[in-house]
Amino acid sequence: MARHYEDSTSTVKTRRQQEDQRRMAFRRAIEDRCEQRQLQQSISDYPELHWQASAAAQRSVQPAR
């Protein structure tokens, strides 16, 4: 009986850890999305910065020859 109790306790711990990991991943995704939206909003306030950032990004993405 004691063995069964230990197994179920470890199963519950494992499940809670997995739930916590999923919850934290979801929370991080939400925070990343909020930061991305704030950055996009600040860029849209200054369109000249958007053009500079786009040009710099395109130069850095060009494939090597």
HUQUIBEL-V81937 format. One record per residue. SS is DSSP state (@ for helix, = for strand, . for the rest). PHI is phi in whole degrees, -180 to 180 (999 if undefined). NEAR is the number of other C-alpha atoms within 12 Angstrom. Layout:
BEGIN
SS_PHI_NEAR / SS_PHI_NEAR
END
This chain:
BEGIN
._999_7 / @_-64_8 / @_-63_9 / @_-62_10 / @_-64_11 / @_-64_12 / @_-63_13 / @_-69_14 / @_-66_14 / @_-69_14 / @_-65_14 / @_-64_14 / @_-62_14 / @_-62_14 / @_-63_14 / @_-64_14 / @_-63_14 / @_-64_14 / @_-63_14 / @_-62_14 / @_-63_14 / @_-64_14 / @_-62_14 / @_-67_14 / @_-63_14 / @_-64_14 / @_-64_14 / @_-63_14 / @_-62_14 / @_-65_14 / @_-64_14 / @_-62_14 / @_-64_14 / @_-63_14 / @_-64_14 / @_-63_14 / @_-65_14 / @_-64_14 / @_-64_16 / @_-61_17 / @_-65_15 / @_-68_15 / @_-69_18 / @_-68_15 / @_-71_12 / ._-128_14 / @_-59_14 / @_-65_13 / @_-71_17 / @_-62_18 / @_-65_14 / @_-65_14 / @_-66_17 / @_-65_15 / @_-64_14 / @_-66_13 / @_-67_12 / @_-66_12 / @_-65_12 / @_-77_11 / @_-94_10 / ._-58_10 / ._-69_7 / ._-74_6 / ._-107_3
END
